[in-house]
């Protein structure tokens, strides 16, 4: 299956996200061995981009929610467990006056 964003073919998931956002992922996620100065410059550039395009915040948030919803169980190795019913509940239907 081929994936296209804005007429450009995305060869990987990272490339798809980059094309969808219009910015490189490293701008938002950083580099593993970046210095404090590089991090400050990256965050400053990200702030400028968000200030120029406030709608990008909504796009990034929506994309993050979709990615987490689709991949969080696999990424976090989460298993959904049913809560056991203990039979506890209200002892009676009486209301308590304060």
C-alpha positions as CSV (number, residue, x, y, z in Angstrom):
1,X,0.0,0.0,0.0
2,X,1.3,3.4,-1.0
3,X,0.7,6.4,1.2
4,X,0.5,9.9,-0.2
5,X,0.4,13.3,1.7
6,X,-0.3,16.3,-0.4
7,X,0.7,14.5,-3.6
8,X,4.0,13.3,-2.2
9,X,4.7,9.6,-1.5
10,X,5.7,8.8,2.1
11,X,8.1,5.9,2.2
12,X,8.0,5.4,6.0
13,X,5.9,6.3,9.0
14,X,8.4,9.1,10.0
15,X,8.2,10.5,6.5
16,X,4.4,10.4,6.6
17,X,4.3,12.4,9.8
18,X,6.9,14.8,8.5
19,X,4.9,15.4,5.3
20,X,1.6,15.7,7.3
21,X,3.1,18.3,9.7
22,X,5.2,20.1,7.1
23,X,8.2,20.2,9.5
24,X,10.9,17.6,10.3
25,X,10.2,15.4,13.3
26,X,13.5,16.4,14.8
27,X,12.2,19.9,15.3
28,X,9.6,18.5,17.8
29,X,11.4,15.5,19.2
30,X,15.0,16.7,19.3
31,X,18.2,14.7,18.6
32,X,19.5,12.1,21.1
33,X,22.8,13.9,21.7
34,X,21.9,17.6,21.2
35,X,23.5,20.2,23.4
36,X,21.6,22.6,25.7
37,X,22.3,25.4,23.1
38,X,20.9,23.3,20.3
39,X,17.9,22.3,22.3
40,X,17.2,26.0,23.1
41,X,17.5,27.0,19.4
42,X,15.3,24.1,18.3
43,X,12.6,25.0,20.8
44,X,12.8,28.6,19.8
45,X,12.3,27.7,16.2
46,X,9.4,25.5,17.1
47,X,7.8,28.4,19.0
48,X,8.2,30.7,16.0
49,X,6.6,28.1,13.7
50,X,3.6,27.7,16.1
51,X,3.3,31.4,16.4
52,X,3.2,31.8,12.6
53,X,0.7,28.9,12.2
54,X,-1.6,28.5,15.2
55,X,-3.6,25.9,13.4
56,X,-0.5,23.7,13.4
57,X,-1.1,23.0,17.2
58,X,-4.5,21.5,16.4
59,X,-3.0,19.4,13.5
60,X,-0.1,18.2,15.7
61,X,-2.5,17.3,18.6
62,X,-4.9,15.4,16.3
63,X,-2.0,13.5,14.7
64,X,-0.5,12.6,18.1
65,X,-3.9,11.3,19.3
66,X,-4.4,9.2,16.2
67,X,-0.9,7.8,16.4
68,X,-1.1,7.0,20.1
69,X,-4.6,5.5,19.6
70,X,-3.3,3.3,16.8
71,X,0.1,2.3,18.2
72,X,0.1,2.9,22.0
73,X,-0.9,-0.7,22.9
74,X,2.0,-2.1,20.8
75,X,4.4,0.6,21.8
76,X,3.7,0.3,25.5
77,X,2.9,-3.4,25.5
78,X,-0.4,-2.7,27.3
79,X,-2.8,-5.4,28.0
80,X,-6.4,-4.3,28.9
81,X,-7.7,-6.2,31.9
82,X,-11.3,-6.3,33.0
83,X,-11.9,-5.0,36.5
84,X,-13.2,-7.8,38.7
85,X,-16.5,-7.1,40.3
86,X,-16.3,-7.3,44.0
87,X,-20.0,-7.0,44.8
88,X,-19.3,-3.8,46.7
89,X,-21.6,-1.0,46.1
90,X,-24.1,1.0,48.1
91,X,-25.2,-0.7,51.2
92,X,-28.7,0.8,50.9
93,X,-30.8,3.2,48.9
94,X,-31.1,5.6,51.8
95,X,-29.9,9.2,51.3
96,X,-27.6,10.6,53.9
97,X,-28.4,14.2,55.1
98,X,-25.4,16.5,55.6
